[in-house]
Amino acid sequence: MVIKIGGQIEKVNGKEMTYNEFVKRYMEKNQPVVLTGLMNGWRACKDWVTCEGQPNLQFFSTHFGVSKVQVADCGTREFTDQKRQEMSVSEFIEHWLSNSASQCSNETQTRNDQSVLYLKDWHFVKEYPEYLAYITPVFFCDDWLNLYLDNYRMHTDPDAYQENYEICCSDYRFVYMGVKGSWTPLHADVFRSYSWSANVSGKKRWLFLAPSQSHLVFDRNMKNCVYNIFDEVSETKFPGFKKAIWLECLQEAGDIIFVPSGWYHQVHNLEDTVSINHNWFNAYSLSWVWNLLLRDYNEAKEYIEDIRDICDDFEGLCQRNLAANTGMNFYDFFTFLMYFALANLVLLCELRGRHEISTASSSTVAHHLALNLGYIRKITLEMKHMHVLEENHGCILDMIRTLEEPRFSKLYMSLGRTYGMIHEHLHLSSDLGEALGDDFMVLDVLKPYASSQICTPEDLIKFMDNIFAELGNNYIEELSV
Ligand SMILES: O=C(O)CCC(=O)C(=O)O
């Protein structure tokens, strides 16, 4: 099938763009872009690439050969993805080398291990935290997903065996390695997160579909999505497909692509390629995550509607199924929102208490924090209006206990350092060295309101509004995003 290509993704020199420009032009507008010039000096670009510009397979085998990784067989479909198997990095590289050797010698292929393998989702940073292969470009640092997972779990199911979860959901910072011809089927990213993907070596072809057209790659029931846009796609099954207009991008080594929320994409390695890839989201993309959860919840509910009457806890079962299918449920997402509401509030109080919002950079940080809170409030309000979590009788967040938890201190301090770095506010990035002590004035502002526990979206809204009233009317505009 010949697809319609409507244009190319814009390519911009990342060194000539400010953070605020990136936010205004791409993150806020949810538009893809390719950024150049941001990978200079990365250790990965030196260690992982040969003098000829090829992936340095020997280096991977020698230094990381024992790592266990997920490898996709690009020729075998399994449900909506490619069939995967686990193997060590050295086994994967052995396969890669033996296949390229047999291709070079033009050998008649009689062996049955000629499948095109693609190493995906290798949690490289988790596994080798000391190695420092790269520095996340500033544009992608406001990453609540990985920051949260460094301190908390997205979902805990006391009944389920967790080993697989520990590995696959521990973070979303990956390395990908694939021979020429390896590829990734059409999909939109997990949680409708953003992603960024940096080509360390090799070349990729990306095909993108804007969210406004995503219905065109689904069947009539909006249940099944096209798997490979270059297959003969059945017009009867996918009647809208031929109307889809794709954007294309040829990503060279040294290019980083920003993939916005909800954009379907298919990716082909045109050469042997090694890339680094993060999934991430923040205040700007919370509504995407929430809308996905709502859609998947309704689907999960519909699926078991016929057993509603014989179910003791129908809602509980829906939430369990939602977490199993999507990776989080309403409780998990609401818990996530509460932690980030509290972290942003702590930082805002800290900024006002210690330094006053006088310098340009501190007021930029304050504006950013207030905007974050505005987005959190907006989603929480939607949750409240939809009466979700109303049947919840337990407390989800005990403010005082949370404020005293070391991992919460780690979370808000990392967030503060991130904003200090992004907005070049050196005070904030260096002052947040100690956890909140009892004498700390932030607690004076928060504690009177923190005594009540937060169980529902309504509680969270009240809590946030009380603190805002305390801080004065400075942030009305940001709060009404
Ligand atoms: O590079 C690939 O093969 C896939 C990457 C991808 O889908 C992503 O970054 O979202």
PDBQT file of the ligand as one rigid body, heavy atoms in Angstrom, charges set to zero:
ROOT
HETATM    1  O1  LIG A 501      13.182   3.457  17.418  1.00  0.00    +0.000 OA
HETATM    2  C1  LIG A 501      12.242   2.676  17.374  1.00  0.00    +0.000 C 
HETATM    3  O2  LIG A 501      12.294   1.619  16.754  1.00  0.00    +0.000 OA
HETATM    4  C2  LIG A 501      10.963   2.969  18.091  1.00  0.00    +0.000 C 
HETATM    5  C3  LIG A 501      11.010   4.168  18.986  1.00  0.00    +0.000 C 
HETATM    6  C4  LIG A 501       9.665   4.625  19.393  1.00  0.00    +0.000 C 
HETATM    7  O3  LIG A 501       8.646   4.119  19.022  1.00  0.00    +0.000 OA
HETATM    8  C5  LIG A 501       9.535   5.784  20.285  1.00  0.00    +0.000 C 
HETATM    9  O4  LIG A 501      10.518   6.442  20.631  1.00  0.00    +0.000 OA
HETATM   10  O5  LIG A 501       8.400   6.081  20.677  1.00  0.00    +0.000 OA
ENDROOT
TORSDOF 0
